[in-house]
Amino acid sequence: MMQFDFTELPPADRYRLLTNFIGPRPIALITTRAEAGHDNAAPMSFFNVFAHEPPLVIVGFSARPDGSEKDTIGNIRRTGQFCVNMVDMALADQMILCGVNFAADVDELDFAGLEAAPCRQIDASRIARTPCAMECRIERIIDYPGRAIVIGEVVEMHVRDDCLDAGGRYVNPSVYQPIARLHADNYIVSDRQFELKKPAAMAAREVAQAPQKAMEQR
Ligand SMILES: Cc1cc2nc3c(=O)[nH]c(=O)nc-3n(C[C@H](O)[C@H](O)[C@H](O)COP(=O)(O)O)c2cc1C
């Protein structure tokens, strides 16, 4: 085994190692309202869901190389709101265009040719053909020098009809196949899914079986 002492490692090496090994990371294509009124969009892969009660997502922002804050986090601080658009293969090329560090006056949705649709509870656009969009309000922001972690509360979810089964409850895995970021410029698409169930014989060993079952049936 090779060892890396993170207490001594330069930040760029920590970034390389962490992002090389913690993956795949889901991609949030975040849309916000710019101060001038146009749409802003940028992909973030320091992103995940962390709770459902309350429904919380977390996004990690770093500053640009010149130390300035990215437009997305600036817009989130100002408006208190943002929309997370999930990304599949059909959106991959547009997502990467939105990742260019454009000047603040650039409308990335417009630039990438992405149709905008209105949100219901927040002042931001969502991406019309995303499989799933989540309207979020700031729950809290944790600031570090040169970076910020935004905890957002999901207040509304939009799901494209074909991504759900006939009952409208469960995802349709043959349609909803998000892409995720691996190391550097490498990505993966979730088109090779498999089911993995706990052995039935283990049910008797579950300490908190009843609440878990009840939650799955909700
Ligand atoms: C797939 C992908 C994931 C990214 N993840 C992050 C991230 O988690 N945090 C971050 O600060 N920047 C991330 N970036 C970089 C931003 O998307 C990029 O700096 C963008 O231009 C910021 O745009 P904005 O100034 O409009 O917010 C990512 C870029 C790509 C392509």
The ligand as a MOL file (V3000), in Angstrom:
LIG
                    3D

  0  0  0     0  0            999 V3000
M  V30 BEGIN CTAB
M  V30 COUNTS 31 33 0 0 0
M  V30 BEGIN ATOM
M  V30 1 C -18.3820 17.6210 -14.0360 0
M  V30 2 C -17.9410 18.8610 -13.3170 0
M  V30 3 C -18.0450 18.9220 -11.9480 0
M  V30 4 C -17.6780 20.0710 -11.2470 0
M  V30 5 N -17.8330 20.1010 -9.8920 0
M  V30 6 C -17.5360 21.2330 -9.2140 0
M  V30 7 C -17.7670 21.2970 -7.8150 0
M  V30 8 O -18.2470 20.3440 -7.1840 0
M  V30 9 N -17.4550 22.4520 -7.1700 0
M  V30 10 C -16.9490 23.5360 -7.8300 0
M  V30 11 O -16.6920 24.5660 -7.1950 0
M  V30 12 N -16.7360 23.5070 -9.1700 0
M  V30 13 C -17.0280 22.3840 -9.8750 0
M  V30 14 N -16.8420 22.3430 -11.2400 0
M  V30 15 C -16.3560 23.5560 -11.9290 0
M  V30 16 C -17.4970 24.5360 -12.2330 0
M  V30 17 O -18.5570 23.9030 -12.9150 0
M  V30 18 C -16.9560 25.6920 -13.1000 0
M  V30 19 O -15.9880 26.3880 -12.3620 0
M  V30 20 C -18.0570 26.6050 -13.5770 0
M  V30 21 O -17.5700 27.4180 -14.6150 0
M  V30 22 C -18.6020 27.5300 -12.5010 0
M  V30 23 O -19.5740 28.3370 -13.1170 0
M  V30 24 P -20.2370 29.5890 -12.4130 0
M  V30 25 O -19.1550 30.6500 -12.2500 0
M  V30 26 O -21.3140 30.0060 -13.3790 0
M  V30 27 O -20.7710 29.1330 -11.0880 0
M  V30 28 C -17.1660 21.1950 -11.9540 0
M  V30 29 C -17.0220 21.1230 -13.3470 0
M  V30 30 C -17.4050 19.9660 -14.0240 0
M  V30 31 C -17.2690 19.9040 -15.5230 0
M  V30 END ATOM
M  V30 BEGIN BOND
M  V30 1 1 1 2
M  V30 2 1 2 3
M  V30 3 2 2 30
M  V30 4 2 3 4
M  V30 5 1 4 5
M  V30 6 1 4 28
M  V30 7 2 5 6
M  V30 8 1 6 7
M  V30 9 1 6 13
M  V30 10 2 7 8
M  V30 11 1 7 9
M  V30 12 1 9 10
M  V30 13 2 10 11
M  V30 14 1 10 12
M  V30 15 2 12 13
M  V30 16 1 13 14
M  V30 17 1 14 15
M  V30 18 1 14 28
M  V30 19 1 15 16
M  V30 20 1 16 17
M  V30 21 1 16 18
M  V30 22 1 18 19
M  V30 23 1 18 20
M  V30 24 1 20 21
M  V30 25 1 20 22
M  V30 26 1 22 23
M  V30 27 1 23 24
M  V30 28 2 24 25
M  V30 29 1 24 26
M  V30 30 1 24 27
M  V30 31 2 28 29
M  V30 32 1 29 30
M  V30 33 1 30 31
M  V30 END BOND
M  V30 END CTAB
M  END
